[in-house]
Amino acid sequence: MAAWKRLPDTLDHRDQQLVVQLRRLKDRSGLSLASLAAKTAYSRSSWERYLNGRAVPPRQAVEALAHVAGTDPARLLVLHEVAARAREERAAPSLSPGVGEGGEQEAVNAVGAVRPAEVRGSVVLAAVVAAALVGLGAGMLIVSSWPRHEGTGGSARTAVSSPHPGSTAAGGPGPYVYKLGKTYPCEVTRAHGKQGGLEAGYSATRTAILAGPGWNVVEAQCLLRYHKMDPGAVDGVYGQQTIAAVARLQEKAGLPVDGVAGPDTWRVLRR
């Protein structure tokens, strides 16, 4: 399989994440661009543009690639939605209500609707997703339980044997809410002694693909710190500094370096 061309430096990191996953799926399928074109409604040249970051793939093309590769399109569609929302915000920043200099905005409201938030000058999406990323039922946001960390200065407790983060037994359900300048303490321990995986107490996920803000990101940021990969502020935002830290971890572990934290990266973070 020929090496892929480097993606344009001007391509937004959310678009990069989508393209990287499309490339991986295309490689796993074993299909050539010509075969892909023959099996879908999109030409060879269109696929070449989509997979090299020169054109934005439509939602239908993402679904078509997943279909011919025999996989569930849910995760790819989540990344497609994240990238599409980010492009909309960049194109029309004046349409983003409720965010001002020094202000703060909830990223997820109580009924599960998603609203954009501006973080350190770059527009990020609140957790758009549902269960595709963590195997939950449709319509549930990617959120962990409200962690056992109060404020920003107290010590953190880590559950040695914790139930699913969304359950009441894990500390009471509570959506992640982004607040400007809010950071979280990290106390990483190893579950079940030396034989268990590393935990920071914010999320038990081992599979979630990080995209929007949430407790999964806080967990990853704490684990990145533990592994001496500085993610910047532990604030639950999957920004450029956290992406760079993930890329450094991937390089050290011999994984594909794309800055996309998925199951393979979580395995490294947890060990």
Salt bridges, closest charged atoms under 4 A:
ASP9 OD1 - ARG6 NH2 3.05
ASP12 OD2 - ARG14 NE 2.78
ASP12 OD1 - ARG90 NH1 3.17
ASP15 OD1 - ARG87 NH1 2.29
ASP15 OD2 - ARG90 NH2 3.77
GLU48 OE1 - ARG44 NH1 3.84
GLU63 OE2 - ARG59 NE 3.95
GLU81 OE2 - ARG85 NE 2.85
GLU219 OE2 - ARG270 NH1 2.59
ASP235 OD2 - ARG120 NH1 2.98
ASP258 OD2 - ARG24 NH2 2.35
ASP264 OD1 - ARG267 NH2 1.87
